[in-house]
Amino acid sequence: MTSSLLRGGVATLALFAAAAAPATAQNARIPVETYRLDNGLRVVLSPNAAVPTVSVNVWYDVGARDEQPGRTGFAHLFEHMMFQGSQNIGRGDHFKLMERAGSQNFNGTTDYDRTNYYQTLPANRLNLGLWAEADRMRALAVTEENFRNQRDVVKEEKRQRVDNSPYGTALRAMIGEAAYSPESCFGYAHISIGSMADLDSATLDDVRNFHSTYYRPENATLTVTGGFVPAEAKALIQRYFGAIPRGTAAIPRNSCTQPFTKLPVRREFTDANAQLPAVMATFGLPAAGDKDMAAITLLNAILTDGESSRLNDRLVKRERAAVQMVPLFLERRGPGLAMYFMVANQGVGAEKLEALFDEELARVRDGGVTEAELARARNRLRAGEVLQRQSPHGLAEALQTGVHFHGDPNWVNRSLAPYAAVTAADVQRVARQYFTNNNRALAVIAPAAAAKD
């Protein structure tokens, strides 16, 4: 019952989730070489001759944070448009080319801080991945037909995964306009999938302008990892990407000052798609590069990582007040969020969930965490990162995260140090500073049937 009941809500969380968390562990030093082409394209190479596959991974420095009022949804729309054909690749043929070449991992995703496109291929097909990415960077088919077709696809996606998903409306608010101030931080205050009214009013010229503004080599990072010879990869990269021209106009950026002026806030929702009451608590955080983020990340792990984590142990296992507790930790280039989504068990009211959640956070603020909890959190973060980096794709994403969130792909070789330096006192300090009711947006969701009773 639990999995079927919550499937929609968890799927909605996946739609809103940010990119994978930044790298957190080191073993042997990872080889990293970075350079730029004359057109500004940043290239990051990390060869490993023992691996039979390669990952070709492109991050464009554009996401929902770059959208303007009245023009939302364009970043996500272009994730779809990038698979609708280019000068030498027909509509939908990108997937076919990758499959025929033996790839089992290729896609694109949109976040607030970036849009990425990737494929993992047999090492001898590196040329295909580079050629395909260069073709759509240089000559994407931004046509009226493709625009209208993909706009309809996005609208249907929103209807299914947000509008008609259990708890979707509340979730959209709790990681957007309820937490962030739309006046001072619009980029993070709106839903990344966008407003359908904005997309309906958009013209082909609007869409082409967005593409020419952000989809250009000097606003992109190409990362290649896995079993390749660097000299051969460099020659292919120059061959396919070198002649793509720079953009001419400056790239506009939104600012995000005083993002959490609306906090604290409490919202109540009635949800026709929900069967059980729920509570969402969202806390404002600093940017990914802030000195406090290591302690905050470890605190979040202590609260949520694994069945014996504090919140799961108290709310789900011991009290049986929640059928599930799902965290959403949004580490961003600008101010981030920590959100905790709790669905009540049968016969349990939202008020009990809220009270138990508040008690657990108060325990950390007042009594701190143990050294054993801190060590366990560090070890789980390290294990997760080791697992991620075993694949070329996982390593490519970690390198991209280093570039975009920390300004250096070599961050992968020193990312553990901030976590090793965190003390139990640091964890208690950030709990007292950030995980307070005054820095919180709280949502209480009642099923429509219960609201009528």
C-alpha positions as a Markdown table, in Angstrom:
| # | Residue | x | y | z |
|---|---|---|---|---|
| 1 | Met | 0.0 | 0.0 | 0.0 |
| 2 | Thr | 2.8 | 2.4 | 0.9 |
| 3 | Ser | 4.6 | 2.3 | -2.5 |
| 4 | Ser | 1.4 | 2.7 | -4.5 |
| 5 | Leu | 0.1 | 5.5 | -2.3 |
| 6 | Leu | 3.3 | 7.5 | -2.4 |
| 7 | Arg | 4.4 | 6.8 | -6.0 |
| 8 | Gly | 3.0 | 10.0 | -7.3 |
| 9 | Gly | 4.4 | 12.1 | -4.5 |
| 10 | Val | 7.9 | 10.6 | -4.8 |
| 11 | Ala | 7.8 | 11.0 | -8.6 |
| 12 | Thr | 7.0 | 14.6 | -8.1 |
| 13 | Leu | 10.0 | 14.9 | -5.8 |
| 14 | Ala | 12.1 | 13.5 | -8.6 |
| 15 | Leu | 10.8 | 16.1 | -11.0 |
| 16 | Phe | 11.8 | 18.9 | -8.7 |
| 17 | Ala | 15.1 | 17.5 | -7.4 |
| 18 | Ala | 18.3 | 19.2 | -8.0 |
| 19 | Ala | 21.4 | 17.6 | -9.6 |
| 20 | Ala | 23.4 | 15.0 | -7.7 |
| 21 | Ala | 25.1 | 16.3 | -4.6 |
| 22 | Pro | 28.6 | 17.6 | -5.0 |
| 23 | Ala | 31.5 | 15.1 | -4.6 |
| 24 | Thr | 32.4 | 14.1 | -1.1 |
| 25 | Ala | 35.2 | 11.5 | -1.1 |
| 26 | Gln | 38.7 | 10.7 | -2.4 |
| 27 | Asn | 40.7 | 7.6 | -2.8 |
| 28 | Ala | 43.4 | 7.6 | -5.5 |
| 29 | Arg | 43.8 | 11.0 | -7.1 |
| 30 | Ile | 41.6 | 11.4 | -10.2 |
| 31 | Pro | 43.5 | 12.7 | -13.3 |
| 32 | Val | 41.9 | 15.9 | -14.5 |
| 33 | Glu | 42.9 | 18.1 | -17.4 |
| 34 | Thr | 41.0 | 21.2 | -18.3 |
| 35 | Tyr | 41.4 | 23.7 | -21.1 |
| 36 | Arg | 39.3 | 26.0 | -23.4 |
| 37 | Leu | 38.9 | 26.1 | -27.1 |
| 38 | Asp | 39.2 | 29.4 | -28.9 |
| 39 | Asn | 35.4 | 29.8 | -29.0 |
| 40 | Gly | 35.3 | 29.6 | -25.2 |
| 41 | Leu | 34.1 | 26.0 | -24.7 |
| 42 | Arg | 35.5 | 24.6 | -21.5 |
| 43 | Val | 36.8 | 21.0 | -21.8 |
| 44 | Val | 37.5 | 18.7 | -18.9 |
| 45 | Leu | 39.2 | 15.3 | -19.5 |
| 46 | Ser | 39.7 | 12.4 | -17.1 |
| 47 | Pro | 41.0 | 9.3 | -18.8 |
| 48 | Asn | 41.0 | 5.8 | -17.3 |
| 49 | Ala | 42.5 | 3.1 | -19.6 |
| 50 | Ala | 41.0 | 0.3 | -17.5 |
| 51 | Val | 37.5 | 1.3 | -18.4 |
| 52 | Pro | 35.9 | 0.0 | -21.7 |
| 53 | Thr | 33.4 | 2.8 | -22.0 |
| 54 | Val | 33.5 | 6.6 | -22.3 |
| 55 | Ser | 31.1 | 9.3 | -21.1 |
| 56 | Val | 30.4 | 12.4 | -23.2 |
| 57 | Asn | 28.7 | 14.9 | -20.9 |
| 58 | Val | 27.8 | 18.5 | -21.6 |
| 59 | Trp | 26.5 | 21.0 | -19.0 |
| 60 | Tyr | 25.1 | 24.3 | -20.3 |
| 61 | Asp | 25.2 | 27.1 | -17.7 |
| 62 | Val | 21.5 | 27.8 | -18.0 |
| 63 | Gly | 18.5 | 26.6 | -15.9 |
| 64 | Ala | 15.3 | 27.8 | -14.4 |
| 65 | Arg | 17.2 | 30.4 | -12.4 |
| 66 | Asp | 17.9 | 32.3 | -15.6 |
| 67 | Glu | 14.2 | 32.7 | -16.6 |
| 68 | Gln | 12.3 | 36.0 | -16.4 |
| 69 | Pro | 8.8 | 36.7 | -15.2 |
| 70 | Gly | 6.4 | 35.9 | -18.0 |
| 71 | Arg | 9.0 | 33.7 | -19.7 |
| 72 | Thr | 9.3 | 30.6 | -17.5 |
| 73 | Gly | 9.7 | 27.0 | -18.6 |
| 74 | Phe | 12.1 | 27.7 | -21.4 |
| 75 | Ala | 15.1 | 25.9 | -19.8 |
| 76 | His | 13.0 | 22.7 | -19.4 |
| 77 | Leu | 11.5 | 23.1 | -22.9 |
| 78 | Phe | 15.0 | 23.1 | -24.4 |
| 79 | Glu | 15.9 | 19.9 | -22.7 |
| 80 | His | 13.1 | 18.4 | -24.9 |
| 81 | Met | 14.0 | 20.5 | -28.0 |
| 82 | Met | 17.6 | 19.2 | -27.9 |
| 83 | Phe | 16.3 | 15.7 | -29.0 |
| 84 | Gln | 14.2 | 17.0 | -31.9 |
| 85 | Gly | 16.9 | 17.0 | -34.5 |
| 86 | Ser | 19.7 | 19.1 | -35.7 |
| 87 | Gln | 21.5 | 19.7 | -39.0 |
| 88 | Asn | 22.7 | 16.1 | -39.5 |
| 89 | Ile | 20.4 | 14.2 | -37.0 |
| 90 | Gly | 16.7 | 13.7 | -37.6 |
| 91 | Arg | 14.0 | 14.2 | -35.1 |
| 92 | Gly | 14.3 | 11.5 | -32.4 |
| 93 | Asp | 17.3 | 10.0 | -34.0 |
| 94 | His | 19.7 | 11.0 | -31.3 |
| 95 | Phe | 18.3 | 8.1 | -29.1 |
| 96 | Lys | 18.4 | 5.7 | -32.0 |
| 97 | Leu | 22.1 | 6.5 | -32.8 |
| 98 | Met | 23.1 | 6.0 | -29.2 |
| 99 | Glu | 21.2 | 2.7 | -28.9 |
| 100 | Arg | 22.7 | 1.3 | -32.1 |
| 101 | Ala | 26.1 | 2.2 | -30.9 |
| 102 | Gly | 25.6 | 0.2 | -27.7 |
| 103 | Ser | 24.8 | 3.0 | -25.2 |
| 104 | Gln | 22.4 | 2.2 | -22.4 |
| 105 | Asn | 22.7 | 5.5 | -20.6 |
| 106 | Phe | 21.8 | 8.7 | -22.5 |
| 107 | Asn | 19.5 | 11.5 | -21.6 |
| 108 | Gly | 19.2 | 15.1 | -20.6 |
| 109 | Thr | 17.9 | 16.8 | -17.4 |
| 110 | Thr | 17.0 | 20.4 | -16.3 |
| 111 | Asp | 17.8 | 21.9 | -13.0 |
| 112 | Tyr | 17.7 | 25.5 | -11.7 |
| 113 | Asp | 21.4 | 25.9 | -12.1 |
| 114 | Arg | 22.2 | 23.9 | -15.3 |
| 115 | Thr | 20.9 | 21.8 | -18.1 |
| 116 | Asn | 22.9 | 18.6 | -18.9 |
| 117 | Tyr | 23.1 | 16.1 | -21.8 |
| 118 | Tyr | 25.0 | 12.9 | -21.6 |
| 119 | Gln | 25.7 | 9.5 | -23.1 |
| 120 | Thr | 27.9 | 6.6 | -22.1 |
| 121 | Leu | 29.3 | 4.7 | -25.1 |
| 122 | Pro | 31.7 | 1.9 | -25.9 |
| 123 | Ala | 35.2 | 3.5 | -26.0 |
| 124 | Asn | 35.6 | 3.1 | -29.7 |
| 125 | Arg | 32.4 | 5.2 | -30.3 |
| 126 | Leu | 33.7 | 8.4 | -28.6 |
| 127 | Asn | 33.6 | 10.1 | -32.0 |
| 128 | Leu | 29.8 | 9.5 | -32.2 |
| 129 | Gly | 29.1 | 11.1 | -28.9 |
| 130 | Leu | 31.2 | 14.2 | -29.6 |
| 131 | Trp | 29.8 | 14.6 | -33.1 |
| 132 | Ala | 26.2 | 14.4 | -31.9 |
| 133 | Glu | 26.7 | 16.9 | -29.1 |
| 134 | Ala | 28.5 | 19.3 | -31.4 |
| 135 | Asp | 25.8 | 19.0 | -34.1 |
| 136 | Arg | 23.0 | 20.1 | -31.8 |
| 137 | Met | 25.1 | 22.8 | -30.2 |
| 138 | Arg | 25.9 | 24.2 | -33.6 |
| 139 | Ala | 22.6 | 23.7 | -35.5 |
| 140 | Leu | 19.6 | 22.7 | -33.4 |
| 141 | Ala | 16.4 | 22.5 | -35.3 |
| 142 | Val | 14.4 | 25.2 | -33.5 |
| 143 | Thr | 11.3 | 25.1 | -35.8 |
| 144 | Glu | 7.7 | 26.1 | -35.2 |
| 145 | Glu | 6.7 | 22.4 | -35.6 |
| 146 | Asn | 9.2 | 21.2 | -33.0 |
| 147 | Phe | 8.4 | 24.0 | -30.6 |
| 148 | Arg | 4.7 | 23.4 | -30.7 |
| 149 | Asn | 5.1 | 19.6 | -30.4 |
| 150 | Gln | 7.4 | 19.8 | -27.4 |
| 151 | Arg | 5.4 | 22.5 | -25.7 |
| 152 | Asp | 2.5 | 20.1 | -25.7 |
| 153 | Val | 4.7 | 17.3 | -24.3 |
| 154 | Val | 5.8 | 19.6 | -21.5 |
| 155 | Lys | 2.2 | 20.6 | -20.7 |
| 156 | Glu | 1.2 | 17.0 | -20.5 |
| 157 | Glu | 4.2 | 16.2 | -18.3 |
| 158 | Lys | 3.2 | 18.9 | -15.9 |
| 159 | Arg | -0.4 | 17.7 | -15.7 |
| 160 | Gln | 0.6 | 14.2 | -14.9 |
| 161 | Arg | 3.6 | 14.7 | -12.6 |
| 162 | Val | 2.7 | 17.9 | -10.8 |
| 163 | Asp | -0.9 | 19.1 | -11.2 |
| 164 | Asn | -2.5 | 15.6 | -10.8 |
| 165 | Ser | 0.2 | 14.1 | -8.5 |
| 166 | Pro | -0.5 | 13.6 | -4.8 |
| 167 | Tyr | 1.0 | 16.5 | -2.9 |
| 168 | Gly | 2.3 | 18.1 | -6.1 |
| 169 | Thr | 0.7 | 21.5 | -5.6 |
| 170 | Ala | 2.1 | 21.9 | -2.1 |
| 171 | Leu | 5.5 | 20.6 | -3.1 |
| 172 | Arg | 5.7 | 23.1 | -5.9 |
| 173 | Ala | 5.0 | 25.9 | -3.4 |
| 174 | Met | 7.3 | 24.7 | -0.7 |
| 175 | Ile | 10.4 | 24.6 | -2.9 |
| 176 | Gly | 9.4 | 27.7 | -4.8 |
| 177 | Glu | 7.4 | 30.8 | -4.0 |
| 178 | Ala | 6.5 | 29.9 | -0.4 |
| 179 | Ala | 10.2 | 29.6 | 0.5 |
| 180 | Tyr | 11.9 | 32.2 | -1.8 |
| 181 | Ser | 10.9 | 35.8 | -2.3 |
| 182 | Pro | 9.7 | 36.2 | -5.9 |
| 183 | Glu | 10.6 | 39.9 | -5.8 |
| 184 | Ser | 14.3 | 39.4 | -4.8 |
| 185 | Cys | 14.9 | 35.9 | -6.0 |
| 186 | Phe | 12.6 | 35.1 | -8.9 |
| 187 | Gly | 15.0 | 32.6 | -10.4 |
| 188 | Tyr | 14.5 | 30.1 | -7.6 |
| 189 | Ala | 11.0 | 31.2 | -6.6 |
| 190 | His | 9.2 | 29.7 | -9.6 |
| 191 | Ile | 8.7 | 26.1 | -10.6 |
| 192 | Ser | 11.3 | 24.8 | -13.0 |
| 193 | Ile | 8.9 | 23.1 | -15.4 |
| 194 | Gly | 7.4 | 26.6 | -15.9 |
| 195 | Ser | 4.1 | 28.2 | -16.3 |
| 196 | Met | 1.9 | 26.8 | -19.0 |
| 197 | Ala | 0.5 | 30.3 | -19.6 |
| 198 | Asp | 4.0 | 31.6 | -20.2 |
| 199 | Leu | 4.7 | 28.8 | -22.7 |
| 200 | Asp | 1.4 | 29.3 | -24.4 |
| 201 | Ser | 2.1 | 33.0 | -25.0 |
| 202 | Ala | 5.7 | 32.3 | -26.2 |
| 203 | Thr | 6.6 | 32.8 | -29.9 |
| 204 | Leu | 9.1 | 31.0 | -32.0 |
| 205 | Asp | 11.3 | 34.2 | -31.9 |
| 206 | Asp | 11.2 | 34.0 | -28.0 |
| 207 | Val | 12.4 | 30.4 | -28.1 |
| 208 | Arg | 15.1 | 31.1 | -30.7 |
| 209 | Asn | 16.4 | 34.1 | -28.7 |
| 210 | Phe | 16.6 | 31.9 | -25.6 |
| 211 | His | 18.6 | 29.3 | -27.5 |
| 212 | Ser | 21.0 | 31.8 | -29.0 |
| 213 | Thr | 21.5 | 33.5 | -25.7 |
| 214 | Tyr | 22.4 | 30.4 | -23.6 |
| 215 | Tyr | 23.2 | 27.5 | -25.9 |
| 216 | Arg | 26.7 | 28.6 | -27.1 |
| 217 | Pro | 30.1 | 27.2 | -26.6 |
| 218 | Glu | 31.4 | 29.8 | -24.1 |
| 219 | Asn | 28.4 | 29.0 | -21.8 |
| 220 | Ala | 29.0 | 25.2 | -21.9 |
| 221 | Thr | 31.4 | 22.6 | -20.3 |
| 222 | Leu | 32.2 | 19.4 | -22.2 |
| 223 | Thr | 33.5 | 16.6 | -19.9 |
| 224 | Val | 34.9 | 13.3 | -21.3 |
| 225 | Thr | 35.7 | 10.4 | -18.9 |
| 226 | Gly | 36.6 | 6.8 | -19.3 |
| 227 | Gly | 38.7 | 4.7 | -21.7 |
| 228 | Phe | 40.1 | 7.2 | -24.2 |
| 229 | Val | 43.5 | 8.5 | -25.3 |
| 230 | Pro | 43.7 | 12.2 | -24.4 |
| 231 | Ala | 45.5 | 13.3 | -27.6 |
| 232 | Glu | 42.9 | 11.5 | -29.8 |
| 233 | Ala | 40.0 | 13.0 | -27.8 |
| 234 | Lys | 41.4 | 16.5 | -28.1 |
| 235 | Ala | 41.7 | 16.1 | -31.9 |
| 236 | Leu | 38.1 | 15.0 | -32.1 |
| 237 | Ile | 36.9 | 17.8 | -29.9 |
| 238 | Gln | 38.7 | 20.4 | -32.0 |
| 239 | Arg | 37.4 | 18.8 | -35.2 |
| 240 | Tyr | 33.7 | 18.8 | -34.1 |
| 241 | Phe | 33.5 | 21.8 | -31.7 |
| 242 | Gly | 36.2 | 24.1 | -32.8 |
| 243 | Ala | 34.4 | 26.0 | -35.6 |
| 244 | Ile | 31.2 | 26.6 | -33.5 |
| 245 | Pro | 31.0 | 30.4 | -33.2 |
| 246 | Arg | 30.8 | 32.3 | -29.9 |
| 247 | Gly | 27.8 | 34.3 | -29.1 |
| 248 | Thr | 27.8 | 38.0 | -29.6 |
| 249 | Ala | 25.6 | 39.5 | -26.9 |
| 250 | Ala | 26.3 | 39.4 | -23.1 |
| 251 | Ile | 24.6 | 36.5 | -21.2 |
| 252 | Pro | 22.1 | 38.0 | -18.7 |
| 253 | Arg | 22.0 | 36.6 | -15.2 |
| 254 | Asn | 19.3 | 36.9 | -12.5 |
| 255 | Ser | 20.4 | 38.0 | -9.0 |
| 256 | Cys | 19.2 | 36.4 | -5.8 |
| 257 | Thr | 19.5 | 38.8 | -2.9 |
| 258 | Gln | 17.7 | 38.4 | 0.5 |
| 259 | Pro | 16.0 | 35.2 | -0.7 |
| 260 | Phe | 14.2 | 34.2 | 2.5 |
| 261 | Thr | 12.5 | 37.4 | 3.5 |
| 262 | Lys | 9.1 | 35.7 | 3.5 |
| 263 | Leu | 10.1 | 33.2 | 6.2 |
| 264 | Pro | 8.7 | 32.0 | 8.5 |
| 265 | Val | 5.5 | 31.1 | 6.7 |
| 266 | Arg | 2.8 | 28.5 | 7.2 |
| 267 | Arg | 0.5 | 27.3 | 4.4 |
| 268 | Glu | -2.5 | 24.9 | 4.4 |
| 269 | Phe | -3.5 | 22.9 | 1.4 |
| 270 | Thr | -6.4 | 20.7 | 0.5 |
| 271 | Asp | -5.4 | 18.0 | -2.0 |
| 272 | Ala | -7.9 | 16.1 | -4.1 |
| 273 | Asn | -5.2 | 13.6 | -5.1 |
| 274 | Ala | -3.9 | 12.8 | -1.6 |
| 275 | Gln | -5.3 | 10.0 | 0.5 |
| 276 | Leu | -3.5 | 10.8 | 3.8 |
| 277 | Pro | -2.5 | 14.0 | 5.6 |
| 278 | Ala | 1.1 | 15.2 | 5.1 |
| 279 | Val | 3.5 | 17.8 | 6.3 |
| 280 | Met | 6.3 | 19.5 | 4.4 |
| 281 | Ala | 9.0 | 21.6 | 6.2 |
| 282 | Thr | 11.5 | 23.6 | 4.1 |
| 283 | Phe | 14.5 | 25.5 | 5.6 |
| 284 | Gly | 16.5 | 28.2 | 3.8 |
| 285 | Leu | 20.2 | 27.3 | 3.3 |
| 286 | Pro | 23.3 | 29.2 | 2.0 |
| 287 | Ala | 24.9 | 28.5 | -1.4 |
| 288 | Ala | 26.8 | 25.3 | -2.2 |
| 289 | Gly | 30.2 | 26.9 | -1.7 |
| 290 | Asp | 29.4 | 28.4 | 1.7 |
| 291 | Lys | 31.7 | 27.3 | 4.6 |
| 292 | Asp | 28.6 | 26.0 | 6.6 |
| 293 | Met | 27.5 | 23.6 | 3.9 |
| 294 | Ala | 29.7 | 20.7 | 5.0 |
| 295 | Ala | 28.2 | 20.8 | 8.5 |
| 296 | Ile | 24.7 | 21.2 | 7.1 |
| 297 | Thr | 25.2 | 18.3 | 4.7 |
| 298 | Leu | 26.3 | 16.0 | 7.6 |
| 299 | Leu | 23.4 | 17.2 | 9.7 |
| 300 | Asn | 21.0 | 16.3 | 6.9 |
| 301 | Ala | 22.5 | 12.9 | 6.6 |
| 302 | Ile | 22.2 | 12.3 | 10.4 |
| 303 | Leu | 18.5 | 13.3 | 10.2 |
| 304 | Thr | 17.6 | 11.4 | 7.0 |
| 305 | Asp | 20.1 | 8.9 | 5.6 |
| 306 | Gly | 19.0 | 5.3 | 6.3 |
| 307 | Glu | 16.4 | 3.6 | 8.3 |
| 308 | Ser | 18.3 | 4.4 | 11.6 |
| 309 | Ser | 18.5 | 8.1 | 10.8 |
| 310 | Arg | 16.9 | 10.3 | 13.5 |
| 311 | Leu | 13.8 | 11.3 | 11.6 |
| 312 | Asn | 13.1 | 7.9 | 10.1 |
| 313 | Asp | 13.7 | 6.1 | 13.4 |
| 314 | Arg | 11.4 | 8.4 | 15.3 |
| 315 | Leu | 8.6 | 9.1 | 12.9 |
| 316 | Val | 8.4 | 5.9 | 10.9 |
| 317 | Lys | 9.8 | 3.1 | 13.0 |
| 318 | Arg | 9.2 | 3.9 | 16.7 |
| 319 | Glu | 6.1 | 6.2 | 16.7 |
| 320 | Arg | 4.6 | 4.8 | 13.5 |
| 321 | Ala | 3.3 | 8.3 | 12.8 |
| 322 | Ala | 4.5 | 8.4 | 9.2 |
| 323 | Val | 4.3 | 5.9 | 6.4 |
| 324 | Gln | 7.3 | 7.5 | 4.9 |
| 325 | Met | 9.7 | 10.5 | 5.3 |
| 326 | Val | 11.3 | 11.7 | 2.2 |
| 327 | Pro | 14.1 | 14.4 | 2.3 |
| 328 | Leu | 14.8 | 16.8 | -0.6 |
| 329 | Phe | 18.2 | 18.4 | -0.1 |
| 330 | Leu | 18.6 | 21.2 | -2.8 |
| 331 | Glu | 22.2 | 22.3 | -2.8 |
| 332 | Arg | 22.5 | 25.2 | -5.3 |
| 333 | Arg | 24.9 | 27.7 | -6.7 |
| 334 | Gly | 22.7 | 30.3 | -5.0 |
| 335 | Pro | 20.7 | 29.9 | -1.8 |
| 336 | Gly | 19.5 | 26.3 | -1.3 |
| 337 | Leu | 16.8 | 24.4 | 0.6 |
| 338 | Ala | 16.4 | 21.4 | 2.9 |
| 339 | Met | 12.9 | 20.0 | 2.6 |
| 340 | Tyr | 11.3 | 17.2 | 4.6 |
| 341 | Phe | 8.1 | 15.5 | 3.3 |
| 342 | Met | 6.2 | 13.4 | 5.8 |
| 343 | Val | 3.1 | 11.5 | 5.0 |
| 344 | Ala | 0.9 | 10.5 | 8.0 |
| 345 | Asn | 0.0 | 6.9 | 8.8 |
| 346 | Gln | -3.6 | 5.8 | 8.9 |
| 347 | Gly | -5.4 | 7.5 | 11.8 |
| 348 | Val | -2.6 | 10.0 | 12.5 |
| 349 | Gly | -3.1 | 13.7 | 12.1 |
| 350 | Ala | -0.7 | 16.2 | 10.5 |
| 351 | Glu | -0.4 | 18.0 | 13.9 |
| 352 | Lys | 1.3 | 14.9 | 15.4 |
| 353 | Leu | 3.8 | 14.7 | 12.5 |
| 354 | Glu | 4.6 | 18.3 | 13.0 |
| 355 | Ala | 5.1 | 18.0 | 16.7 |
| 356 | Leu | 7.3 | 14.9 | 16.4 |
| 357 | Phe | 9.4 | 16.6 | 13.7 |
| 358 | Asp | 9.8 | 19.7 | 15.8 |
| 359 | Glu | 10.9 | 17.6 | 18.8 |
| 360 | Glu | 13.6 | 15.8 | 16.8 |
| 361 | Leu | 15.1 | 19.1 | 15.5 |
| 362 | Ala | 14.9 | 20.6 | 19.0 |
| 363 | Arg | 16.9 | 17.5 | 20.3 |
| 364 | Val | 19.7 | 18.4 | 17.9 |
| 365 | Arg | 19.6 | 22.1 | 18.6 |
| 366 | Asp | 19.6 | 21.5 | 22.4 |
| 367 | Gly | 21.7 | 18.3 | 22.8 |
| 368 | Gly | 23.7 | 18.1 | 19.6 |
| 369 | Val | 24.7 | 14.9 | 17.9 |
| 370 | Thr | 27.1 | 12.1 | 18.9 |
| 371 | Glu | 30.5 | 11.4 | 17.6 |
| 372 | Ala | 29.2 | 8.0 | 16.4 |
| 373 | Glu | 26.5 | 9.6 | 14.4 |
| 374 | Leu | 28.9 | 12.1 | 12.8 |
| 375 | Ala | 31.3 | 9.3 | 11.9 |
| 376 | Arg | 28.5 | 7.2 | 10.4 |
| 377 | Ala | 27.3 | 10.2 | 8.3 |
| 378 | Arg | 30.9 | 10.8 | 7.0 |
| 379 | Asn | 31.3 | 7.1 | 6.1 |
| 380 | Arg | 28.0 | 6.9 | 4.3 |
| 381 | Leu | 28.8 | 10.0 | 2.2 |
| 382 | Arg | 32.2 | 8.5 | 1.4 |
| 383 | Ala | 30.7 | 5.2 | 0.3 |
| 384 | Gly | 28.1 | 6.9 | -1.8 |
| 385 | Glu | 30.8 | 8.9 | -3.6 |
| 386 | Val | 33.0 | 5.9 | -4.2 |
| 387 | Leu | 30.0 | 4.1 | -5.8 |
| 388 | Gln | 29.2 | 7.1 | -8.0 |
| 389 | Arg | 32.7 | 7.5 | -9.3 |
| 390 | Gln | 33.0 | 3.9 | -10.4 |
| 391 | Ser | 31.2 | 4.7 | -13.6 |
| 392 | Pro | 32.4 | 7.2 | -16.3 |
| 393 | His | 29.0 | 9.0 | -16.1 |
| 394 | Gly | 29.1 | 9.4 | -12.4 |
| 395 | Leu | 32.6 | 10.7 | -12.5 |
| 396 | Ala | 31.7 | 13.1 | -15.3 |
| 397 | Glu | 28.8 | 14.5 | -13.2 |
| 398 | Ala | 31.1 | 14.9 | -10.2 |
| 399 | Leu | 33.6 | 16.9 | -12.4 |
| 400 | Gln | 30.8 | 19.0 | -13.8 |
| 401 | Thr | 29.6 | 19.7 | -10.3 |
| 402 | Gly | 33.1 | 20.8 | -9.3 |
| 403 | Val | 33.2 | 23.2 | -12.2 |
| 404 | His | 29.7 | 24.8 | -11.7 |
| 405 | Phe | 29.3 | 24.7 | -7.9 |
| 406 | His | 33.0 | 25.1 | -6.8 |
| 407 | Gly | 34.7 | 26.7 | -9.8 |
| 408 | Asp | 37.2 | 23.9 | -10.3 |
| 409 | Pro | 36.9 | 20.3 | -11.7 |
| 410 | Asn | 39.7 | 19.3 | -9.4 |
| 411 | Trp | 37.3 | 19.8 | -6.5 |
| 412 | Val | 36.8 | 16.0 | -6.8 |
| 413 | Asn | 40.3 | 15.5 | -5.4 |
| 414 | Arg | 39.8 | 17.7 | -2.3 |
| 415 | Ser | 36.0 | 17.6 | -1.6 |
| 416 | Leu | 36.3 | 15.4 | 1.5 |
| 417 | Ala | 38.4 | 17.8 | 3.5 |
| 418 | Pro | 35.5 | 20.1 | 4.5 |
| 419 | Tyr | 33.6 | 17.1 | 5.9 |
| 420 | Ala | 36.6 | 15.7 | 7.8 |
| 421 | Ala | 37.0 | 19.1 | 9.5 |
| 422 | Val | 33.4 | 19.3 | 10.8 |
| 423 | Thr | 32.9 | 18.7 | 14.5 |
| 424 | Ala | 29.8 | 17.8 | 16.5 |
| 425 | Ala | 29.8 | 21.4 | 17.8 |
| 426 | Asp | 29.6 | 22.6 | 14.2 |
| 427 | Val | 26.6 | 20.4 | 13.5 |
| 428 | Gln | 24.8 | 21.8 | 16.5 |
| 429 | Arg | 25.7 | 25.3 | 15.6 |
| 430 | Val | 24.2 | 25.0 | 12.1 |
| 431 | Ala | 21.1 | 23.3 | 13.5 |
| 432 | Arg | 20.6 | 26.3 | 15.7 |
| 433 | Gln | 21.3 | 28.8 | 12.9 |
| 434 | Tyr | 19.4 | 27.3 | 10.0 |
| 435 | Phe | 17.0 | 24.6 | 11.2 |
| 436 | Thr | 14.7 | 26.9 | 13.2 |
| 437 | Asn | 11.0 | 27.7 | 12.9 |
| 438 | Asn | 11.9 | 31.3 | 12.0 |
| 439 | Asn | 13.8 | 30.0 | 8.9 |
| 440 | Arg | 11.0 | 27.7 | 7.8 |
| 441 | Ala | 8.2 | 27.3 | 5.3 |
| 442 | Leu | 5.7 | 24.8 | 6.6 |
| 443 | Ala | 2.9 | 23.1 | 4.6 |
| 444 | Val | 0.1 | 21.1 | 6.1 |
| 445 | Ile | -1.8 | 19.1 | 3.5 |
| 446 | Ala | -5.2 | 17.6 | 4.1 |
| 447 | Pro | -6.9 | 15.1 | 1.7 |
| 448 | Ala | -10.0 | 16.7 | 0.1 |
| 449 | Ala | -12.2 | 13.9 | 1.5 |
| 450 | Ala | -11.0 | 14.6 | 5.0 |
| 451 | Ala | -11.4 | 18.3 | 4.6 |
| 452 | Lys | -15.1 | 17.8 | 3.8 |
| 453 | Asp | -15.7 | 15.7 | 7.0 |
